[in-house]
Amino acid sequence: MKVLTTGLALAGIAWGQWATPATAEIDAIYPDIEKLYIDLHRNPELAFHETETAAKLAARMKALGFDVTTGVGRTGVVAIMKNGPGSTVMLRTEMDALPVDEKTNLPFASQVKGVMHACGHDIHMSAWSGTAELMATHRTQWHGTLMMIGQPAEESGGGAAAMLRDGLFTRFPRPDYALSLHDDDTMPAGTIGYHPGPFRALSDGVTITIYGRGGHAAMPQNTIDPVVIAARTVLALQTIVSRENNPVDPVVITVGSIHGGTQGNIIPDEVKLQLSVRTYTAEVRKRTLEAIRRVAKAEAMAAGAPKEPLVEGGGAGSAGLVINDPPLTLRLAKALKAAMGDASVIEMPPKMTSEDFSEYGHAGVPSALLHIGAVSPANLEKAKATGIPVPAPHSPEWAPDREPTLKAAIKAETTELLELFRGN
């Protein structure tokens, strides 16, 4: 990595006139950023185990002149650059990967069995690093305090909360604004999507343990089969969405994991279901979680189960609603349109996916999570023509169109920071 020098100061450009990085500047740092991306993709780490990842990011920030603290919230990184009077702006990236076996066939695919950057956090970290480099290079062109955050454990939830508990907003400058950028499978690579107001859903993880009476598969009459109870429960849970909820108040109940038994000729004693529940309001969330408990209990009772199922979750560790501060979001969108063109910056609908970036907004900091398209236009057109969706985040085949995505992400993040350092 090499910090670029420019002739801007020599050319007499005053503080605050650098509104967005030039294409040539991004092109110049891109080879190094691409190497970082490939390295991060090859070497993913799971939530709260991002030790090597954090070390790589910390080393880069130190080389750029940031004051760096590691181990915040267990494995988090905080890099501060104080650059005169002005706003304090936080730019956050996630660091963790997912427990997914990669199936992209990329030449730099994950070298860690069962672990993959399947949600694009490697893209986020690489763009974040490129943005930091440009901001450090051009520190004579802006003023304020830049707060670069490498956050652990977004995927499992708890990473943002852990950093806040460890003094993120007390040991370090409390930001005036918090920003983040997330890759997206619904827009062409490099397109920026924004949505003022509620944007990403509430998320609850729920585990249901169903109890039965095990025995020989050839003598089911002597057992109470928890596999059958589990199957009925999975189907019955969907009626909560289709028959108990107002269709204009979105709810998603997904059973993403079901485990029970050891082999086909044994009826097990218990089966465990793991659910992901997404809602947008506290009222709908409460009603949905209560309905899940009721349905699970009723199916077990109907089957004559020896005891009620154990329903856990829907409390601590759940992700809150991401609310993009409307004035902040619209201000950023205006600056991004000026820098990248109206066609490249679009208002997008809210999503049912969740993000613990919500924690920073709930802590009272005006926040904005924007999205960046990460799929080639040709692949999107093919998907539209065939009706077969492109691979999306959390898929083992998720592979962002890296060059246009990374370059646009760096441009967008730098533009956002410069807009906020410009003052009100």
Secondary structure, 3 states (H helix, E strand, C coil): CCCCCCCCCCCCCCCCCCCCCCHHHHHHHHHHHHHHHHHHHHCCCCCCCCHHHHHHHHHHHHHCCCEEEEEECCCEEEEEEEECCCCEEEEEEECCCECCCCCCCCCCCCCCCCCECCCCHHHHHHHHHHHHHHHHHCHHHCCEEEEEEEECCCCCCCHHHHHHHCCCCCCCCCCCEEEEEEEEEEEECCCEEECCEEEECEEEEEEEEEECECEECCCHHHCECHHHHHHHHHHHHHHHHHHHCCCCCCEEEEEEEEEECCCCCEECCEEEEEEEEEECCHHHHHHHHHHHHHHHHHHHHHCCCCCCCEEEECCCCCECCEEECHHHHHHHHHHHHHHHCHHHEEECCCECCCCCCHHHHHCCCCEEEEEEEEECHHHHHHHHHHCCCCCCCCCCCCCCCHHHHHHHHHHHHHHHHHHHHCCC
